Every structure is written in structure tokens, then in C-alpha cells.
Amino acid sequence: MVPSLPTLTVLVPLLSLSGLFYSASVDETFPQGCTSASSLCFYSLLLPLTIPVYVFFHLWTWMGIKLFRHN
């Protein structure tokens, strides 16, 4: 059984965020204190957050276009 699109839209970012928090709290090699944008650890934190945010807003835009066309 495949979850519906609204369920996935909510579930994917929440699972990604919970995975990031889990990694930050449990993993000993997780980068601590990444404040410099030139460091590699900054991008190791940025990439996991960028992908779910992009997917969420892409689906949000797609749903807006669908609703606009059908009304």
C-alpha cells in the first residue's frame, strides 16, 4: 500500500528532521559547531535539510498549479 501524496508531503520532512536530530544526538563523529560556510561540515548539515525542503516546496507549487487549473 502506497501512502497518499499529502501524507508523504508531511512524512518525508518529519522523518528527515528526526533522522538529523538522531544523528546529532547519538553519532560521536557528527560535526559539532559548524559555523563557517567555507567548512565541509557546514555543507554536511545543509544538504540533508535542503533535499526535503526542495521536495516539499516543489510539491506545494505543483498542487497550487493543479488547484488553479481545476477551479
Distance bins in CASP14 RR format, pairs under 12 A and 6 or more apart:
PFRMAT RR
TARGET T0000
AUTHOR 0000-0000-0000
RMODE 2
METHOD distances of the structure
MODEL  1
1 7 0 0 0 0 0 1 0 0 0 0 0
2 8 0 0 0 0 1 0 0 0 0 0 0
3 9 0 0 0 0 1 0 0 0 0 0 0
3 10 0 0 0 0 1 0 0 0 0 0 0
3 11 1 0 0 1 0 0 0 0 0 0 0
3 12 0 0 0 0 1 0 0 0 0 0 0
3 15 0 0 0 0 0 1 0 0 0 0 0
4 10 0 0 0 0 0 1 0 0 0 0 0
4 11 0 0 0 0 0 1 0 0 0 0 0
4 59 0 0 0 0 0 1 0 0 0 0 0
5 11 0 0 0 0 0 1 0 0 0 0 0
5 12 0 0 0 0 0 1 0 0 0 0 0
5 55 0 0 0 0 0 1 0 0 0 0 0
5 56 0 0 0 0 0 1 0 0 0 0 0
5 58 0 0 0 0 0 1 0 0 0 0 0
5 59 1 0 0 1 0 0 0 0 0 0 0
5 60 0 0 0 0 0 1 0 0 0 0 0
5 62 0 0 0 0 1 0 0 0 0 0 0
5 63 1 0 0 1 0 0 0 0 0 0 0
5 66 0 0 0 0 0 1 0 0 0 0 0
6 12 0 0 0 0 0 1 0 0 0 0 0
6 56 0 0 0 0 0 1 0 0 0 0 0
6 59 0 0 0 0 1 0 0 0 0 0 0
6 60 0 0 0 0 0 1 0 0 0 0 0
6 63 0 0 0 0 1 0 0 0 0 0 0
7 13 0 0 0 0 0 1 0 0 0 0 0
7 14 0 0 0 0 0 1 0 0 0 0 0
7 15 0 0 0 0 0 1 0 0 0 0 0
7 59 0 0 0 0 0 1 0 0 0 0 0
8 14 0 0 0 0 0 1 0 0 0 0 0
8 15 0 0 0 0 0 1 0 0 0 0 0
8 16 0 0 0 0 0 1 0 0 0 0 0
8 52 0 0 0 0 0 1 0 0 0 0 0
8 55 0 0 0 0 1 0 0 0 0 0 0
8 56 0 0 0 0 1 0 0 0 0 0 0
8 59 0 0 0 0 1 0 0 0 0 0 0
8 63 0 0 0 0 0 1 0 0 0 0 0
9 15 0 0 0 0 0 1 0 0 0 0 0
9 52 0 0 0 0 1 0 0 0 0 0 0
9 53 0 0 0 0 0 1 0 0 0 0 0
9 55 0 0 0 0 1 0 0 0 0 0 0
9 56 1 0 0 1 0 0 0 0 0 0 0
9 57 0 0 0 0 0 1 0 0 0 0 0
9 58 0 0 0 0 0 1 0 0 0 0 0
9 59 1 0 1 0 0 0 0 0 0 0 0
9 60 1 0 0 1 0 0 0 0 0 0 0
9 61 0 0 0 0 0 1 0 0 0 0 0
9 62 0 0 0 0 0 1 0 0 0 0 0
9 63 0 0 0 0 1 0 0 0 0 0 0
10 16 0 0 0 0 0 1 0 0 0 0 0
10 17 0 0 0 0 0 1 0 0 0 0 0
10 52 0 0 0 0 0 1 0 0 0 0 0
10 55 0 0 0 0 0 1 0 0 0 0 0
10 56 0 0 0 0 1 0 0 0 0 0 0
10 59 0 0 0 0 0 1 0 0 0 0 0
10 60 0 0 0 0 0 1 0 0 0 0 0
11 17 0 0 0 0 0 1 0 0 0 0 0
11 18 0 0 0 0 0 1 0 0 0 0 0
11 52 0 0 0 0 0 1 0 0 0 0 0
11 55 0 0 0 0 0 1 0 0 0 0 0
11 56 0 0 0 0 0 1 0 0 0 0 0
11 59 0 0 0 0 0 1 0 0 0 0 0
12 18 0 0 0 0 0 1 0 0 0 0 0
12 19 0 0 0 0 0 1 0 0 0 0 0
12 48 0 0 0 0 0 1 0 0 0 0 0
12 51 0 0 0 0 1 0 0 0 0 0 0
12 52 1 0 1 0 0 0 0 0 0 0 0
12 53 0 0 0 0 0 1 0 0 0 0 0
12 54 0 0 0 0 0 1 0 0 0 0 0
12 55 1 0 0 1 0 0 0 0 0 0 0
12 56 1 0 0 1 0 0 0 0 0 0 0
12 58 0 0 0 0 0 1 0 0 0 0 0
12 59 0 0 0 0 1 0 0 0 0 0 0
13 19 0 0 0 0 0 1 0 0 0 0 0
13 20 0 0 0 0 0 1 0 0 0 0 0
13 48 0 0 0 0 0 1 0 0 0 0 0
13 49 0 0 0 0 1 0 0 0 0 0 0
13 50 0 0 0 0 0 1 0 0 0 0 0
13 51 0 0 0 0 1 0 0 0 0 0 0
13 52 1 0 1 0 0 0 0 0 0 0 0
13 53 1 0 0 1 0 0 0 0 0 0 0
13 54 0 0 0 0 0 1 0 0 0 0 0
13 55 1 0 0 1 0 0 0 0 0 0 0
13 56 1 0 1 0 0 0 0 0 0 0 0
13 57 0 0 0 0 0 1 0 0 0 0 0
13 59 0 0 0 0 0 1 0 0 0 0 0
13 60 0 0 0 0 0 1 0 0 0 0 0
14 20 0 0 0 0 0 1 0 0 0 0 0
14 21 0 0 0 0 0 1 0 0 0 0 0
14 52 0 0 0 0 1 0 0 0 0 0 0
14 56 0 0 0 0 0 1 0 0 0 0 0
15 21 0 0 0 0 0 1 0 0 0 0 0
15 22 0 0 0 0 0 1 0 0 0 0 0
15 48 0 0 0 0 0 1 0 0 0 0 0
15 51 0 0 0 0 0 1 0 0 0 0 0
15 52 0 0 0 0 1 0 0 0 0 0 0
15 55 0 0 0 0 0 1 0 0 0 0 0
16 22 0 0 0 0 0 1 0 0 0 0 0
16 23 0 0 0 0 0 1 0 0 0 0 0
16 47 0 0 0 0 0 1 0 0 0 0 0
16 48 1 0 0 1 0 0 0 0 0 0 0
16 49 1 0 0 1 0 0 0 0 0 0 0
16 50 0 0 0 0 0 1 0 0 0 0 0
16 51 1 0 0 1 0 0 0 0 0 0 0
16 52 1 0 1 0 0 0 0 0 0 0 0
16 53 0 0 0 0 1 0 0 0 0 0 0
16 54 0 0 0 0 0 1 0 0 0 0 0
16 55 0 0 0 0 1 0 0 0 0 0 0
16 56 0 0 0 0 1 0 0 0 0 0 0
17 23 0 0 0 0 0 1 0 0 0 0 0
17 24 0 0 0 0 0 1 0 0 0 0 0
17 48 0 0 0 0 1 0 0 0 0 0 0
17 49 1 0 0 1 0 0 0 0 0 0 0
17 51 0 0 0 0 0 1 0 0 0 0 0
17 52 1 0 0 1 0 0 0 0 0 0 0
17 53 0 0 0 0 0 1 0 0 0 0 0
17 56 0 0 0 0 0 1 0 0 0 0 0
18 24 0 0 0 0 0 1 0 0 0 0 0
18 25 0 0 0 0 0 1 0 0 0 0 0
18 26 0 0 0 0 0 1 0 0 0 0 0
18 48 0 0 0 0 0 1 0 0 0 0 0
18 52 0 0 0 0 0 1 0 0 0 0 0
19 25 0 0 0 0 1 0 0 0 0 0 0
19 26 0 0 0 0 1 0 0 0 0 0 0
19 27 0 0 0 0 0 1 0 0 0 0 0
19 30 0 0 0 0 0 1 0 0 0 0 0
19 48 0 0 0 0 1 0 0 0 0 0 0
19 49 0 0 0 0 0 1 0 0 0 0 0
19 52 0 0 0 0 0 1 0 0 0 0 0
20 26 0 0 0 0 0 1 0 0 0 0 0
20 27 0 0 0 0 0 1 0 0 0 0 0
20 30 0 0 0 0 1 0 0 0 0 0 0
20 31 0 0 0 0 0 1 0 0 0 0 0
20 44 0 0 0 0 0 1 0 0 0 0 0
20 45 1 0 0 1 0 0 0 0 0 0 0
20 46 0 0 0 0 0 1 0 0 0 0 0
20 47 0 0 0 0 0 1 0 0 0 0 0
20 48 1 0 1 0 0 0 0 0 0 0 0
20 49 1 0 0 1 0 0 0 0 0 0 0
20 50 0 0 0 0 0 1 0 0 0 0 0
20 51 0 0 0 0 0 1 0 0 0 0 0
20 52 0 0 0 0 1 0 0 0 0 0 0
21 27 0 0 0 0 0 1 0 0 0 0 0
21 30 0 0 0 0 0 1 0 0 0 0 0
21 45 0 0 0 0 0 1 0 0 0 0 0
21 48 0 0 0 0 0 1 0 0 0 0 0
21 49 0 0 0 0 0 1 0 0 0 0 0
22 30 0 0 0 0 1 0 0 0 0 0 0
22 48 0 0 0 0 0 1 0 0 0 0 0
23 29 0 0 0 0 1 0 0 0 0 0 0
23 30 1 0 1 0 0 0 0 0 0 0 0
23 31 0 0 0 0 0 1 0 0 0 0 0
23 32 0 0 0 0 0 1 0 0 0 0 0
23 44 0 0 0 0 0 1 0 0 0 0 0
23 45 0 0 0 0 1 0 0 0 0 0 0
23 48 0 0 0 0 1 0 0 0 0 0 0
23 49 0 0 0 0 0 1 0 0 0 0 0
24 30 1 0 1 0 0 0 0 0 0 0 0
24 31 0 0 0 0 1 0 0 0 0 0 0
24 32 0 0 0 0 1 0 0 0 0 0 0
24 33 0 0 0 0 0 1 0 0 0 0 0
24 34 0 0 0 0 0 1 0 0 0 0 0
24 41 0 0 0 0 0 1 0 0 0 0 0
24 44 0 0 0 0 0 1 0 0 0 0 0
24 45 0 0 0 0 1 0 0 0 0 0 0
24 48 0 0 0 0 0 1 0 0 0 0 0
24 49 0 0 0 0 0 1 0 0 0 0 0
25 32 0 0 0 0 0 1 0 0 0 0 0
27 44 0 0 0 0 0 1 0 0 0 0 0
29 41 0 0 0 0 0 1 0 0 0 0 0
29 44 0 0 0 0 0 1 0 0 0 0 0
30 41 0 0 0 0 1 0 0 0 0 0 0
30 44 0 0 0 0 1 0 0 0 0 0 0
30 45 0 0 0 0 1 0 0 0 0 0 0
30 48 0 0 0 0 0 1 0 0 0 0 0
31 39 0 0 0 0 1 0 0 0 0 0 0
31 40 0 0 0 0 1 0 0 0 0 0 0
31 41 1 1 0 0 0 0 0 0 0 0 0
31 42 0 0 0 0 1 0 0 0 0 0 0
31 43 0 0 0 0 1 0 0 0 0 0 0
31 44 1 0 1 0 0 0 0 0 0 0 0
31 45 1 0 0 1 0 0 0 0 0 0 0
31 46 0 0 0 0 0 1 0 0 0 0 0
31 48 0 0 0 0 0 1 0 0 0 0 0
32 39 0 0 0 0 0 1 0 0 0 0 0
32 41 0 0 0 0 1 0 0 0 0 0 0
32 44 0 0 0 0 0 1 0 0 0 0 0
32 45 0 0 0 0 0 1 0 0 0 0 0
33 39 0 0 0 0 1 0 0 0 0 0 0
33 41 1 0 0 1 0 0 0 0 0 0 0
33 42 0 0 0 0 1 0 0 0 0 0 0
33 44 0 0 0 0 0 1 0 0 0 0 0
33 45 0 0 0 0 1 0 0 0 0 0 0
34 40 0 0 0 0 1 0 0 0 0 0 0
34 41 1 0 1 0 0 0 0 0 0 0 0
34 42 1 0 1 0 0 0 0 0 0 0 0
34 43 0 0 0 0 1 0 0 0 0 0 0
34 44 1 0 0 1 0 0 0 0 0 0 0
34 45 1 0 1 0 0 0 0 0 0 0 0
34 46 0 0 0 0 1 0 0 0 0 0 0
35 41 0 0 0 0 1 0 0 0 0 0 0
35 42 1 0 0 1 0 0 0 0 0 0 0
35 45 0 0 0 0 0 1 0 0 0 0 0
36 42 1 0 0 1 0 0 0 0 0 0 0
36 43 0 0 0 0 0 1 0 0 0 0 0
36 45 0 0 0 0 0 1 0 0 0 0 0
37 43 0 0 0 0 1 0 0 0 0 0 0
37 45 0 0 0 0 0 1 0 0 0 0 0
37 46 0 0 0 0 1 0 0 0 0 0 0
39 45 0 0 0 0 0 1 0 0 0 0 0
39 46 0 0 0 0 0 1 0 0 0 0 0
40 46 0 0 0 0 0 1 0 0 0 0 0
40 47 0 0 0 0 0 1 0 0 0 0 0
41 47 0 0 0 0 0 1 0 0 0 0 0
42 49 0 0 0 0 0 1 0 0 0 0 0
43 49 0 0 0 0 0 1 0 0 0 0 0
43 50 0 0 0 0 1 0 0 0 0 0 0
44 50 0 0 0 0 0 1 0 0 0 0 0
46 53 0 0 0 0 0 1 0 0 0 0 0
46 54 0 0 0 0 0 1 0 0 0 0 0
47 53 0 0 0 0 0 1 0 0 0 0 0
47 54 0 0 0 0 0 1 0 0 0 0 0
48 54 0 0 0 0 0 1 0 0 0 0 0
49 55 0 0 0 0 0 1 0 0 0 0 0
49 56 0 0 0 0 0 1 0 0 0 0 0
50 56 0 0 0 0 0 1 0 0 0 0 0
50 57 0 0 0 0 0 1 0 0 0 0 0
50 58 0 0 0 0 0 1 0 0 0 0 0
51 57 0 0 0 0 0 1 0 0 0 0 0
51 58 0 0 0 0 0 1 0 0 0 0 0
52 58 0 0 0 0 0 1 0 0 0 0 0
52 59 0 0 0 0 0 1 0 0 0 0 0
53 59 0 0 0 0 0 1 0 0 0 0 0
53 60 0 0 0 0 0 1 0 0 0 0 0
54 60 0 0 0 0 0 1 0 0 0 0 0
54 61 0 0 0 0 0 1 0 0 0 0 0
55 61 0 0 0 0 0 1 0 0 0 0 0
55 62 0 0 0 0 0 1 0 0 0 0 0
56 62 0 0 0 0 0 1 0 0 0 0 0
56 63 0 0 0 0 0 1 0 0 0 0 0
57 63 0 0 0 0 0 1 0 0 0 0 0
57 64 0 0 0 0 0 1 0 0 0 0 0
58 64 0 0 0 0 0 1 0 0 0 0 0
58 65 0 0 0 0 0 1 0 0 0 0 0
59 65 0 0 0 0 0 1 0 0 0 0 0
59 66 0 0 0 0 0 1 0 0 0 0 0
60 66 0 0 0 0 0 1 0 0 0 0 0
60 67 0 0 0 0 0 1 0 0 0 0 0
61 67 0 0 0 0 0 1 0 0 0 0 0
61 68 0 0 0 0 0 1 0 0 0 0 0
62 68 0 0 0 0 0 1 0 0 0 0 0
62 69 0 0 0 0 0 1 0 0 0 0 0
63 69 0 0 0 0 0 1 0 0 0 0 0
63 70 0 0 0 0 0 1 0 0 0 0 0
64 70 0 0 0 0 1 0 0 0 0 0 0
64 71 0 0 0 0 1 0 0 0 0 0 0
65 71 0 0 0 0 0 1 0 0 0 0 0
END
